[in-house]
Amino acid sequence: MTLLEEIKEANRSFLAGSSLQLAEGDRFVVLTCIDPRLTGFLEPALGLSRHRALVVRTAGNQVSDSCNDALRSIAAAVYVKGGKEILVVGHSDCAMSRFSATDVIESFRKAGVPRSAFGDGDLRAWFAAFHDVKANVIRSVEYLRKCGMFPANFKIHGLMLDSQNGKLEVVRDGDSIKTESVVSDQLVATPSPARTPGPVSSSVQAGALAPEPPPLPAPATKGAATTAGGRPGALKIMANPASMMDAATILRDFVVRERQNQKFQNTIAELSALIRKEKNPSVIMGELDRLVKEYQHEYPNLPAALSLLRKTMETRGPGGSWLFEALARILD
Ligand SMILES: [Zn+2]
């Protein structure tokens, strides 16, 4: 029986009024919300027994680039504590889906804390508020699947718990999701220094989470990113490309992977022609935007790479020939 089947069985038992604890077995990670209604309720509803479940709680069961500690805890649960699967468990009526910026402002002002303590950006964004609880669970699952810290075949499930009656619904079945998007057998993580897990990972860093230096973009080595059989190697995941070199590596990797695809070849031929005759970099960036939107579901770090390219363009001023040269090499 899979872990998910075991948990569903325990949940049926819970709903029927009895309690069934999971049998002894592998450890697993649960990422769930801070909501106090879940305390002492989540455990029997999922049959969580002592010694197996490694529970990480964040507001709205979220994990993202702005949430390093959550990711570090999950990574530690897997690589330090031996968790073999991850369950993201959202719940109905989550307060983060009813987030009111006005109420929160009133709340911290009452406590004597100025608005500026939370920066000058949007408060909803700062608190990562959301509207759709299920979509939010799926977002956390997808983030974990694509962050590059877990193997592509690592099981990551998404569940929703009814806060009232404890009924569990599977919204993402990690047992049935095939390794997707890339031909890689395993995603290779190259976390940028800014997001490399810090202190708790000192023992971990010696192992699976050790950051690798960014690979060179190698424009002159067409095919370098492919294996002898012509099959692209592992997809390079850099959640936060930190330099133009990172951005170029991501874009180059994308082009090398997709170049077998006829439609992509046509797109690239058109783009190359445009680069040769167009003098306005903004037009080129617009075309790249369109291309990135089309492929970003398969290449989650493309938008960040493009944004870095755009920032560099803005810093260096328009009209710089460097952009045309860089793109010509990337697309070659
Ligand atoms: Zn919640």
py3Dmol code that shows the C-alpha trace and the ligand (Angstrom):
import py3Dmol

protein = """\
ATOM      1  CA  MET A   1       0.000   0.000   0.000  1.00  0.00           C
ATOM      2  CA  THR A   2       1.308   3.440  -0.889  1.00  0.00           C
ATOM      3  CA  LEU A   3       1.596   6.159   1.735  1.00  0.00           C
ATOM      4  CA  LEU A   4      -1.281   8.027   0.121  1.00  0.00           C
ATOM      5  CA  GLU A   5      -3.488   4.916   0.258  1.00  0.00           C
ATOM      6  CA  GLU A   6      -2.573   4.406   3.911  1.00  0.00           C
ATOM      7  CA  ILE A   7      -3.490   8.006   4.696  1.00  0.00           C
ATOM      8  CA  LYS A   8      -6.777   7.795   2.801  1.00  0.00           C
ATOM      9  CA  GLU A   9      -7.649   4.651   4.721  1.00  0.00           C
ATOM     10  CA  ALA A  10      -6.842   6.356   8.021  1.00  0.00           C
ATOM     11  CA  ASN A  11      -9.007   9.301   6.959  1.00  0.00           C
ATOM     12  CA  ARG A  12     -11.975   7.035   6.128  1.00  0.00           C
ATOM     13  CA  SER A  13     -11.601   5.492   9.542  1.00  0.00           C
ATOM     14  CA  PHE A  14     -11.461   8.936  11.180  1.00  0.00           C
ATOM     15  CA  LEU A  15     -14.620  10.027   9.355  1.00  0.00           C
ATOM     16  CA  ALA A  16     -16.331   6.843  10.504  1.00  0.00           C
ATOM     17  CA  GLY A  17     -15.618   7.789  14.086  1.00  0.00           C
ATOM     18  CA  SER A  18     -12.728   5.516  14.899  1.00  0.00           C
ATOM     19  CA  SER A  19      -9.056   6.207  14.721  1.00  0.00           C
ATOM     20  CA  LEU A  20      -6.484   4.369  12.729  1.00  0.00           C
ATOM     21  CA  GLN A  21      -2.841   5.215  13.012  1.00  0.00           C
ATOM     22  CA  LEU A  22      -0.474   4.584  10.181  1.00  0.00           C
ATOM     23  CA  ALA A  23       1.609   1.474  10.610  1.00  0.00           C
ATOM     24  CA  GLU A  24       5.336   1.751  11.061  1.00  0.00           C
ATOM     25  CA  GLY A  25       7.139   2.672   7.901  1.00  0.00           C
ATOM     26  CA  ASP A  26       9.199   5.307   6.151  1.00  0.00           C
ATOM     27  CA  ARG A  27       9.183   8.833   7.392  1.00  0.00           C
ATOM     28  CA  PHE A  28       7.488  11.509   5.335  1.00  0.00           C
ATOM     29  CA  VAL A  29       7.149  15.275   5.384  1.00  0.00           C
ATOM     30  CA  VAL A  30       3.918  17.178   5.920  1.00  0.00           C
ATOM     31  CA  LEU A  31       3.800  20.868   4.991  1.00  0.00           C
ATOM     32  CA  THR A  32       0.684  22.388   6.456  1.00  0.00           C
ATOM     33  CA  CYS A  33      -0.761  25.651   7.760  1.00  0.00           C
ATOM     34  CA  ILE A  34      -0.258  27.370  11.118  1.00  0.00           C
ATOM     35  CA  ASP A  35      -4.024  27.420  11.736  1.00  0.00           C
ATOM     36  CA  PRO A  36      -4.655  26.327  15.368  1.00  0.00           C
ATOM     37  CA  ARG A  37      -7.713  24.340  14.307  1.00  0.00           C
ATOM     38  CA  LEU A  38      -5.339  21.854  12.750  1.00  0.00           C
ATOM     39  CA  THR A  39      -3.500  21.169  15.971  1.00  0.00           C
ATOM     40  CA  GLY A  40      -4.660  17.878  17.426  1.00  0.00           C
ATOM     41  CA  PHE A  41      -7.002  17.493  14.443  1.00  0.00           C
ATOM     42  CA  LEU A  42      -4.690  16.984  11.508  1.00  0.00           C
ATOM     43  CA  GLU A  43      -2.934  14.081  13.242  1.00  0.00           C
ATOM     44  CA  PRO A  44      -5.975  11.827  13.766  1.00  0.00           C
ATOM     45  CA  ALA A  45      -7.551  12.927  10.467  1.00  0.00           C
ATOM     46  CA  LEU A  46      -4.484  11.690   8.577  1.00  0.00           C
ATOM     47  CA  GLY A  47      -3.578   8.913  11.003  1.00  0.00           C
ATOM     48  CA  LEU A  48      -0.224  10.567  11.680  1.00  0.00           C
ATOM     49  CA  SER A  49       1.692   8.569  14.175  1.00  0.00           C
ATOM     50  CA  ARG A  50       4.682   9.519  16.204  1.00  0.00           C
ATOM     51  CA  HIS A  51       8.076   8.903  14.566  1.00  0.00           C
ATOM     52  CA  ARG A  52       6.857   8.972  10.959  1.00  0.00           C
ATOM     53  CA  ALA A  53       5.548  12.438  10.171  1.00  0.00           C
ATOM     54  CA  LEU A  54       7.948  15.389   9.949  1.00  0.00           C
ATOM     55  CA  VAL A  55       5.586  18.350  10.153  1.00  0.00           C
ATOM     56  CA  VAL A  56       6.533  21.792   8.855  1.00  0.00           C
ATOM     57  CA  ARG A  57       3.990  24.565   9.333  1.00  0.00           C
ATOM     58  CA  THR A  58       3.882  27.882   7.493  1.00  0.00           C
ATOM     59  CA  ALA A  59       1.121  30.444   7.071  1.00  0.00           C
ATOM     60  CA  GLY A  60      -1.074  29.080   4.298  1.00  0.00           C
ATOM     61  CA  ASN A  61       1.171  25.988   3.891  1.00  0.00           C
ATOM     62  CA  GLN A  62       3.308  27.979   1.517  1.00  0.00           C
ATOM     63  CA  VAL A  63       6.829  27.580   0.346  1.00  0.00           C
ATOM     64  CA  SER A  64       8.412  29.897  -2.173  1.00  0.00           C
ATOM     65  CA  ASP A  65      11.602  31.719  -3.015  1.00  0.00           C
ATOM     66  CA  SER A  66      10.787  34.322  -0.384  1.00  0.00           C
ATOM     67  CA  CYS A  67      10.382  31.601   2.209  1.00  0.00           C
ATOM     68  CA  ASN A  68      13.854  30.108   2.593  1.00  0.00           C
ATOM     69  CA  ASP A  69      13.331  28.793   6.089  1.00  0.00           C
ATOM     70  CA  ALA A  70      10.381  26.678   5.003  1.00  0.00           C
ATOM     71  CA  LEU A  71      12.364  25.203   2.131  1.00  0.00           C
ATOM     72  CA  ARG A  72      15.339  24.616   4.415  1.00  0.00           C
ATOM     73  CA  SER A  73      13.146  22.814   6.926  1.00  0.00           C
ATOM     74  CA  ILE A  74      11.608  20.626   4.238  1.00  0.00           C
ATOM     75  CA  ALA A  75      15.025  19.855   2.778  1.00  0.00           C
ATOM     76  CA  ALA A  76      16.306  19.027   6.266  1.00  0.00           C
ATOM     77  CA  ALA A  77      13.262  16.800   6.835  1.00  0.00           C
ATOM     78  CA  VAL A  78      14.179  14.914   3.675  1.00  0.00           C
ATOM     79  CA  TYR A  79      17.961  14.861   3.727  1.00  0.00           C
ATOM     80  CA  VAL A  80      18.675  15.026   7.456  1.00  0.00           C
ATOM     81  CA  LYS A  81      15.656  13.239   8.883  1.00  0.00           C
ATOM     82  CA  GLY A  82      15.021  10.791   6.052  1.00  0.00           C
ATOM     83  CA  GLY A  83      11.587  11.849   4.780  1.00  0.00           C
ATOM     84  CA  LYS A  84      10.731   9.821   1.686  1.00  0.00           C
ATOM     85  CA  GLU A  85       7.669  11.698   0.378  1.00  0.00           C
ATOM     86  CA  ILE A  86       6.145  15.133   0.869  1.00  0.00           C
ATOM     87  CA  LEU A  87       2.506  15.963   1.518  1.00  0.00           C
ATOM     88  CA  VAL A  88       1.335  19.550   1.167  1.00  0.00           C
ATOM     89  CA  VAL A  89      -1.856  19.768   3.216  1.00  0.00           C
ATOM     90  CA  GLY A  90      -4.038  22.839   2.794  1.00  0.00           C
ATOM     91  CA  HIS A  91      -7.340  23.304   4.563  1.00  0.00           C
ATOM     92  CA  SER A  92     -10.720  24.869   3.932  1.00  0.00           C
ATOM     93  CA  ASP A  93     -11.444  28.347   5.248  1.00  0.00           C
ATOM     94  CA  CYS A  94      -7.748  29.209   5.500  1.00  0.00           C
ATOM     95  CA  ALA A  95      -7.301  32.693   6.984  1.00  0.00           C
ATOM     96  CA  MET A  96      -4.636  33.472   4.380  1.00  0.00           C
ATOM     97  CA  SER A  97      -7.354  33.221   1.724  1.00  0.00           C
ATOM     98  CA  ARG A  98      -9.440  35.802   3.603  1.00  0.00           C
ATOM     99  CA  PHE A  99      -6.488  38.124   4.104  1.00  0.00           C
ATOM    100  CA  SER A 100      -7.438  41.759   4.635  1.00  0.00           C
ATOM    101  CA  ALA A 101      -4.594  44.258   4.303  1.00  0.00           C
ATOM    102  CA  THR A 102      -6.667  46.822   6.217  1.00  0.00           C
ATOM    103  CA  ASP A 103      -7.115  44.488   9.181  1.00  0.00           C
ATOM    104  CA  VAL A 104      -3.453  43.553   9.214  1.00  0.00           C
ATOM    105  CA  ILE A 105      -2.339  47.190   9.065  1.00  0.00           C
ATOM    106  CA  GLU A 106      -4.643  47.971  11.948  1.00  0.00           C
ATOM    107  CA  SER A 107      -3.282  45.014  13.836  1.00  0.00           C
ATOM    108  CA  PHE A 108       0.398  45.949  13.597  1.00  0.00           C
ATOM    109  CA  ARG A 109      -0.266  49.653  14.063  1.00  0.00           C
ATOM    110  CA  LYS A 110      -2.128  48.836  17.265  1.00  0.00           C
ATOM    111  CA  ALA A 111       1.004  47.014  18.366  1.00  0.00           C
ATOM    112  CA  GLY A 112       3.019  50.153  17.656  1.00  0.00           C
ATOM    113  CA  VAL A 113       4.764  48.758  14.573  1.00  0.00           C
ATOM    114  CA  PRO A 114       4.993  51.096  11.579  1.00  0.00           C
ATOM    115  CA  ARG A 115       3.907  50.080   8.071  1.00  0.00           C
ATOM    116  CA  SER A 116       7.501  50.585   6.918  1.00  0.00           C
ATOM    117  CA  ALA A 117       8.572  47.517   8.926  1.00  0.00           C
ATOM    118  CA  PHE A 118       7.054  45.459   6.107  1.00  0.00           C
ATOM    119  CA  GLY A 119       8.791  47.383   3.329  1.00  0.00           C
ATOM    120  CA  ASP A 120       7.002  49.600   0.867  1.00  0.00           C
ATOM    121  CA  GLY A 121       5.613  46.851  -1.369  1.00  0.00           C
ATOM    122  CA  ASP A 122       2.169  45.334  -1.501  1.00  0.00           C
ATOM    123  CA  LEU A 123       1.183  43.785   1.831  1.00  0.00           C
ATOM    124  CA  ARG A 124      -0.793  40.982   0.210  1.00  0.00           C
ATOM    125  CA  ALA A 125       2.371  40.025  -1.624  1.00  0.00           C
ATOM    126  CA  TRP A 126       4.480  40.318   1.530  1.00  0.00           C
ATOM    127  CA  PHE A 127       2.155  37.943   3.369  1.00  0.00           C
ATOM    128  CA  ALA A 128       1.713  35.831   0.216  1.00  0.00           C
ATOM    129  CA  ALA A 129      -2.058  35.958   0.576  1.00  0.00           C
ATOM    130  CA  PHE A 130      -4.133  33.985  -1.917  1.00  0.00           C
ATOM    131  CA  HIS A 131      -7.748  33.499  -2.909  1.00  0.00           C
ATOM    132  CA  ASP A 132      -8.030  29.880  -3.962  1.00  0.00           C
ATOM    133  CA  VAL A 133      -6.968  27.368  -1.304  1.00  0.00           C
ATOM    134  CA  LYS A 134      -6.710  24.437  -3.725  1.00  0.00           C
ATOM    135  CA  ALA A 135      -4.725  26.398  -6.285  1.00  0.00           C
ATOM    136  CA  ASN A 136      -2.468  27.445  -3.441  1.00  0.00           C
ATOM    137  CA  VAL A 137      -1.785  23.811  -2.492  1.00  0.00           C
ATOM    138  CA  ILE A 138      -0.972  23.013  -6.101  1.00  0.00           C
ATOM    139  CA  ARG A 139       1.348  26.014  -6.260  1.00  0.00           C
ATOM    140  CA  SER A 140       3.323  24.743  -3.255  1.00  0.00           C
ATOM    141  CA  VAL A 141       3.480  21.242  -4.767  1.00  0.00           C
ATOM    142  CA  GLU A 142       4.694  22.613  -8.092  1.00  0.00           C
ATOM    143  CA  TYR A 143       7.246  24.822  -6.411  1.00  0.00           C
ATOM    144  CA  LEU A 144       8.698  21.853  -4.516  1.00  0.00           C
ATOM    145  CA  ARG A 145       8.705  19.719  -7.644  1.00  0.00           C
ATOM    146  CA  LYS A 146      10.577  22.336  -9.617  1.00  0.00           C
ATOM    147  CA  CYS A 147      12.866  23.895  -7.044  1.00  0.00           C
ATOM    148  CA  GLY A 148      15.566  21.411  -7.974  1.00  0.00           C
ATOM    149  CA  MET A 149      16.215  20.152  -4.451  1.00  0.00           C
ATOM    150  CA  PHE A 150      14.325  16.897  -4.831  1.00  0.00           C
ATOM    151  CA  PRO A 151      14.747  14.233  -7.485  1.00  0.00           C
ATOM    152  CA  ALA A 152      12.262  14.372 -10.356  1.00  0.00           C
ATOM    153  CA  ASN A 153      10.695  11.092  -9.229  1.00  0.00           C
ATOM    154  CA  PHE A 154      10.309  12.210  -5.606  1.00  0.00           C
ATOM    155  CA  LYS A 155       6.666  11.871  -4.590  1.00  0.00           C
ATOM    156  CA  ILE A 156       5.071  15.194  -3.667  1.00  0.00           C
ATOM    157  CA  HIS A 157       1.323  15.131  -3.018  1.00  0.00           C
ATOM    158  CA  GLY A 158      -1.249  17.881  -2.549  1.00  0.00           C
ATOM    159  CA  LEU A 159      -4.162  17.376  -0.137  1.00  0.00           C
ATOM    160  CA  MET A 160      -7.024  19.469   1.161  1.00  0.00           C
ATOM    161  CA  LEU A 161      -8.456  18.954   4.616  1.00  0.00           C
ATOM    162  CA  ASP A 162     -11.946  20.090   5.529  1.00  0.00           C
ATOM    163  CA  SER A 163     -11.373  22.163   8.674  1.00  0.00           C
ATOM    164  CA  GLN A 164     -14.811  21.234   9.996  1.00  0.00           C
ATOM    165  CA  ASN A 165     -15.201  17.506   9.469  1.00  0.00           C
ATOM    166  CA  GLY A 166     -11.652  16.406   8.660  1.00  0.00           C
ATOM    167  CA  LYS A 167     -12.477  14.961   5.250  1.00  0.00           C
ATOM    168  CA  LEU A 168      -9.413  14.683   3.085  1.00  0.00           C
ATOM    169  CA  GLU A 169      -9.335  15.333  -0.644  1.00  0.00           C
ATOM    170  CA  VAL A 170      -6.414  14.543  -2.893  1.00  0.00           C
ATOM    171  CA  VAL A 171      -5.810  17.482  -5.224  1.00  0.00           C
ATOM    172  CA  ARG A 172      -2.452  16.321  -6.533  1.00  0.00           C
ATOM    173  CA  ASP A 173      -1.597  12.627  -6.541  1.00  0.00           C
ATOM    174  CA  GLY A 174       2.184  12.387  -6.535  1.00  0.00           C
ATOM    175  CA  ASP A 175       1.990   8.634  -7.214  1.00  0.00           C
ATOM    176  CA  SER A 176       0.490   9.125 -10.636  1.00  0.00           C
ATOM    177  CA  ILE A 177       2.436  12.136 -11.843  1.00  0.00           C
ATOM    178  CA  LYS A 178       5.010  11.110 -14.340  1.00  0.00           C
ATOM    179  CA  THR A 179       8.359  12.762 -14.517  1.00  0.00           C
ATOM    180  CA  GLU A 180       7.399  15.686 -16.630  1.00  0.00           C
ATOM    181  CA  SER A 181       8.557  18.506 -18.776  1.00  0.00           C
ATOM    182  CA  VAL A 182      12.091  17.463 -19.235  1.00  0.00           C
ATOM    183  CA  VAL A 183      13.863  14.471 -20.528  1.00  0.00           C
ATOM    184  CA  SER A 184      16.090  14.557 -17.502  1.00  0.00           C
ATOM    185  CA  ASP A 185      16.268  11.603 -15.178  1.00  0.00           C
ATOM    186  CA  GLN A 186      16.910  13.931 -12.336  1.00  0.00           C
ATOM    187  CA  LEU A 187      16.794  17.669 -11.946  1.00  0.00           C
ATOM    188  CA  VAL A 188      20.105  19.201 -11.090  1.00  0.00           C
ATOM    189  CA  ALA A 189      19.967  21.988  -8.571  1.00  0.00           C
ATOM    190  CA  THR A 190      22.289  24.933  -8.775  1.00  0.00           C
ATOM    191  CA  PRO A 191      20.890  27.196  -6.098  1.00  0.00           C
ATOM    192  CA  SER A 192      22.162  30.731  -6.132  1.00  0.00           C
ATOM    193  CA  PRO A 193      24.063  31.821  -3.020  1.00  0.00           C
ATOM    194  CA  ALA A 194      21.162  34.046  -1.946  1.00  0.00           C
ATOM    195  CA  ARG A 195      18.881  31.082  -1.562  1.00  0.00           C
ATOM    196  CA  THR A 196      21.318  28.457  -0.407  1.00  0.00           C
ATOM    197  CA  PRO A 197      20.098  27.106   2.906  1.00  0.00           C
ATOM    198  CA  GLY A 198      22.103  28.571   5.719  1.00  0.00           C
ATOM    199  CA  PRO A 199      23.080  27.477   9.211  1.00  0.00           C
ATOM    200  CA  VAL A 200      21.058  24.289   9.700  1.00  0.00           C
ATOM    201  CA  SER A 201      22.379  22.908   6.494  1.00  0.00           C
ATOM    202  CA  SER A 202      26.008  22.824   7.519  1.00  0.00           C
ATOM    203  CA  SER A 203      25.875  19.050   7.753  1.00  0.00           C
ATOM    204  CA  VAL A 204      23.605  18.841   4.749  1.00  0.00           C
ATOM    205  CA  GLN A 205      25.766  20.998   2.560  1.00  0.00           C
ATOM    206  CA  ALA A 206      28.412  18.380   2.568  1.00  0.00           C
ATOM    207  CA  GLY A 207      25.973  16.156   0.772  1.00  0.00           C
ATOM    208  CA  ALA A 208      23.068  16.496  -1.563  1.00  0.00           C
ATOM    209  CA  LEU A 209      22.431  20.192  -1.064  1.00  0.00           C
ATOM    210  CA  ALA A 210      25.924  21.438  -1.685  1.00  0.00           C
ATOM    211  CA  PRO A 211      25.671  24.345  -4.100  1.00  0.00           C
ATOM    212  CA  GLU A 212      27.424  23.865  -7.375  1.00  0.00           C
ATOM    213  CA  PRO A 213      29.130  26.663  -9.227  1.00  0.00           C
ATOM    214  CA  PRO A 214      27.118  27.958 -12.163  1.00  0.00           C
ATOM    215  CA  PRO A 215      28.120  26.260 -15.390  1.00  0.00           C
ATOM    216  CA  LEU A 216      29.580  28.353 -18.160  1.00  0.00           C
ATOM    217  CA  PRO A 217      27.231  29.310 -20.940  1.00  0.00           C
ATOM    218  CA  ALA A 218      29.710  28.054 -23.511  1.00  0.00           C
ATOM    219  CA  PRO A 219      28.369  29.664 -26.662  1.00  0.00           C
ATOM    220  CA  ALA A 220      31.136  28.181 -28.747  1.00  0.00           C
ATOM    221  CA  THR A 221      30.379  24.635 -27.764  1.00  0.00           C
ATOM    222  CA  LYS A 222      27.189  23.874 -29.562  1.00  0.00           C
ATOM    223  CA  GLY A 223      25.909  20.558 -28.281  1.00  0.00           C
ATOM    224  CA  ALA A 224      27.937  20.705 -25.095  1.00  0.00           C
ATOM    225  CA  ALA A 225      24.754  20.397 -23.104  1.00  0.00           C
ATOM    226  CA  THR A 226      23.804  17.224 -24.892  1.00  0.00           C
ATOM    227  CA  THR A 227      24.975  13.753 -24.205  1.00  0.00           C
ATOM    228  CA  ALA A 228      26.772  11.647 -26.739  1.00  0.00           C
ATOM    229  CA  GLY A 229      23.429  10.378 -27.973  1.00  0.00           C
ATOM    230  CA  GLY A 230      22.287  13.905 -28.649  1.00  0.00           C
ATOM    231  CA  ARG A 231      19.877  13.831 -25.745  1.00  0.00           C
ATOM    232  CA  PRO A 232      19.941  16.901 -23.581  1.00  0.00           C
ATOM    233  CA  GLY A 233      21.418  16.415 -20.132  1.00  0.00           C
ATOM    234  CA  ALA A 234      19.699  17.340 -16.913  1.00  0.00           C
ATOM    235  CA  LEU A 235      17.760  20.577 -16.846  1.00  0.00           C
ATOM    236  CA  LYS A 236      19.605  23.230 -14.919  1.00  0.00           C
ATOM    237  CA  ILE A 237      17.360  24.787 -12.332  1.00  0.00           C
ATOM    238  CA  MET A 238      18.424  28.139 -10.977  1.00  0.00           C
ATOM    239  CA  ALA A 239      15.541  29.685  -9.103  1.00  0.00           C
ATOM    240  CA  ASN A 240      17.276  33.030  -8.887  1.00  0.00           C
ATOM    241  CA  PRO A 241      19.759  33.602 -11.662  1.00  0.00           C
ATOM    242  CA  ALA A 242      22.221  35.989 -10.068  1.00  0.00           C
ATOM    243  CA  SER A 243      24.219  37.110 -13.065  1.00  0.00           C
ATOM    244  CA  MET A 244      24.038  37.539 -16.814  1.00  0.00           C
ATOM    245  CA  MET A 245      26.043  34.337 -17.034  1.00  0.00           C
ATOM    246  CA  ASP A 246      23.298  32.463 -15.147  1.00  0.00           C
ATOM    247  CA  ALA A 247      20.655  33.994 -17.389  1.00  0.00           C
ATOM    248  CA  ALA A 248      22.606  33.093 -20.515  1.00  0.00           C
ATOM    249  CA  THR A 249      23.053  29.527 -19.247  1.00  0.00           C
ATOM    250  CA  ILE A 250      19.320  29.157 -18.676  1.00  0.00           C
ATOM    251  CA  LEU A 251      18.425  30.562 -22.091  1.00  0.00           C
ATOM    252  CA  ARG A 252      21.096  28.527 -23.835  1.00  0.00           C
ATOM    253  CA  ASP A 253      19.970  25.332 -22.086  1.00  0.00           C
ATOM    254  CA  PHE A 254      16.399  26.044 -23.161  1.00  0.00           C
ATOM    255  CA  VAL A 255      17.384  26.549 -26.804  1.00  0.00           C
ATOM    256  CA  VAL A 256      19.521  23.398 -26.872  1.00  0.00           C
ATOM    257  CA  ARG A 257      16.684  21.339 -25.420  1.00  0.00           C
ATOM    258  CA  GLU A 258      13.988  22.586 -27.726  1.00  0.00           C
ATOM    259  CA  ARG A 259      15.900  22.760 -30.959  1.00  0.00           C
ATOM    260  CA  GLN A 260      14.694  19.287 -32.054  1.00  0.00           C
ATOM    261  CA  ASN A 261      11.189  20.680 -32.136  1.00  0.00           C
ATOM    262  CA  GLN A 262      10.218  21.917 -35.640  1.00  0.00           C
ATOM    263  CA  LYS A 263       7.892  24.632 -34.412  1.00  0.00           C
ATOM    264  CA  PHE A 264      10.613  25.931 -32.129  1.00  0.00           C
ATOM    265  CA  GLN A 265      13.128  25.931 -34.987  1.00  0.00           C
ATOM    266  CA  ASN A 266      10.796  28.145 -37.002  1.00  0.00           C
ATOM    267  CA  THR A 267      10.304  30.496 -34.073  1.00  0.00           C
ATOM    268  CA  ILE A 268      14.047  30.757 -33.518  1.00  0.00           C
ATOM    269  CA  ALA A 269      14.689  31.355 -37.238  1.00  0.00           C
ATOM    270  CA  GLU A 270      12.188  34.230 -37.162  1.00  0.00           C
ATOM    271  CA  LEU A 271      13.685  35.608 -33.997  1.00  0.00           C
ATOM    272  CA  SER A 272      17.226  35.424 -35.396  1.00  0.00           C
ATOM    273  CA  ALA A 273      16.100  37.256 -38.536  1.00  0.00           C
ATOM    274  CA  LEU A 274      14.467  39.916 -36.382  1.00  0.00           C
ATOM    275  CA  ILE A 275      17.635  40.328 -34.321  1.00  0.00           C
ATOM    276  CA  ARG A 276      19.642  40.881 -37.508  1.00  0.00           C
ATOM    277  CA  LYS A 277      17.402  43.648 -38.843  1.00  0.00           C
ATOM    278  CA  GLU A 278      15.859  45.183 -35.732  1.00  0.00           C
ATOM    279  CA  LYS A 279      17.678  48.049 -34.056  1.00  0.00           C
ATOM    280  CA  ASN A 280      15.341  48.525 -31.113  1.00  0.00           C
ATOM    281  CA  PRO A 281      16.135  46.164 -28.192  1.00  0.00           C
ATOM    282  CA  SER A 282      12.648  46.664 -26.739  1.00  0.00           C
ATOM    283  CA  VAL A 283      11.115  44.977 -29.786  1.00  0.00           C
ATOM    284  CA  ILE A 284      13.418  42.001 -29.267  1.00  0.00           C
ATOM    285  CA  MET A 285      12.556  41.870 -25.571  1.00  0.00           C
ATOM    286  CA  GLY A 286       8.857  41.868 -26.493  1.00  0.00           C
ATOM    287  CA  GLU A 287       9.389  38.849 -28.737  1.00  0.00           C
ATOM    288  CA  LEU A 288      11.390  37.085 -26.021  1.00  0.00           C
ATOM    289  CA  ASP A 289       8.569  37.800 -23.582  1.00  0.00           C
ATOM    290  CA  ARG A 290       6.129  36.047 -25.866  1.00  0.00           C
ATOM    291  CA  LEU A 291       8.447  33.067 -26.270  1.00  0.00           C
ATOM    292  CA  VAL A 292       9.056  32.778 -22.516  1.00  0.00           C
ATOM    293  CA  LYS A 293       5.319  32.897 -21.764  1.00  0.00           C
ATOM    294  CA  GLU A 294       4.798  30.015 -24.142  1.00  0.00           C
ATOM    295  CA  TYR A 295       7.436  27.811 -22.562  1.00  0.00           C
ATOM    296  CA  GLN A 296       7.624  28.898 -18.921  1.00  0.00           C
ATOM    297  CA  HIS A 297       5.411  26.056 -17.694  1.00  0.00           C
ATOM    298  CA  GLU A 298       8.127  23.660 -18.771  1.00  0.00           C
ATOM    299  CA  TYR A 299      11.061  25.919 -17.970  1.00  0.00           C
ATOM    300  CA  PRO A 300      10.129  27.632 -14.720  1.00  0.00           C
ATOM    301  CA  ASN A 301      13.287  29.704 -14.504  1.00  0.00           C
ATOM    302  CA  LEU A 302      12.942  31.355 -17.909  1.00  0.00           C
ATOM    303  CA  PRO A 303      11.003  34.399 -16.610  1.00  0.00           C
ATOM    304  CA  ALA A 304      13.710  35.138 -14.030  1.00  0.00           C
ATOM    305  CA  ALA A 305      16.403  34.839 -16.703  1.00  0.00           C
ATOM    306  CA  LEU A 306      14.534  37.195 -19.003  1.00  0.00           C
ATOM    307  CA  SER A 307      13.909  39.637 -16.212  1.00  0.00           C
ATOM    308  CA  LEU A 308      17.630  39.707 -15.473  1.00  0.00           C
ATOM    309  CA  LEU A 309      18.323  40.358 -19.140  1.00  0.00           C
ATOM    310  CA  ARG A 310      15.828  43.210 -19.095  1.00  0.00           C
ATOM    311  CA  LYS A 311      17.320  44.707 -15.940  1.00  0.00           C
ATOM    312  CA  THR A 312      20.787  44.562 -17.485  1.00  0.00           C
ATOM    313  CA  MET A 313      19.420  46.246 -20.589  1.00  0.00           C
ATOM    314  CA  GLU A 314      17.898  49.019 -18.503  1.00  0.00           C
ATOM    315  CA  THR A 315      21.125  49.471 -16.544  1.00  0.00           C
ATOM    316  CA  ARG A 316      23.317  49.602 -19.604  1.00  0.00           C
ATOM    317  CA  GLY A 317      20.916  51.821 -21.501  1.00  0.00           C
ATOM    318  CA  PRO A 318      19.146  51.089 -24.760  1.00  0.00           C
ATOM    319  CA  GLY A 319      20.843  50.436 -28.029  1.00  0.00           C
ATOM    320  CA  GLY A 320      23.719  48.425 -26.609  1.00  0.00           C
ATOM    321  CA  SER A 321      24.957  45.970 -29.195  1.00  0.00           C
ATOM    322  CA  TRP A 322      25.861  43.559 -26.389  1.00  0.00           C
ATOM    323  CA  LEU A 323      22.252  42.331 -26.250  1.00  0.00           C
ATOM    324  CA  PHE A 324      22.204  41.481 -29.951  1.00  0.00           C
ATOM    325  CA  GLU A 325      25.558  39.747 -29.701  1.00  0.00           C
ATOM    326  CA  ALA A 326      24.567  37.799 -26.606  1.00  0.00           C
ATOM    327  CA  LEU A 327      21.298  36.661 -28.165  1.00  0.00           C
ATOM    328  CA  ALA A 328      22.931  35.714 -31.429  1.00  0.00           C
ATOM    329  CA  ARG A 329      25.264  33.433 -29.468  1.00  0.00           C
ATOM    330  CA  ILE A 330      22.474  31.984 -27.368  1.00  0.00           C
ATOM    331  CA  LEU A 331      20.318  31.233 -30.390  1.00  0.00           C
ATOM    332  CA  ASP A 332      23.124  29.928 -32.570  1.00  0.00           C
TER     333      ASP A 332
END
"""
ligand_1 = """\
1
ZN
Zn -4.564 28.210 6.975
"""
view = py3Dmol.view(width=600, height=400)
view.addModel(protein, "pdb")
view.setStyle({"model": 0}, {"cartoon": {"style": "trace"}})
view.addModel(ligand_1, "xyz")
view.setStyle({"model": 1}, {"stick": {}})
view.zoomTo()
view.show()
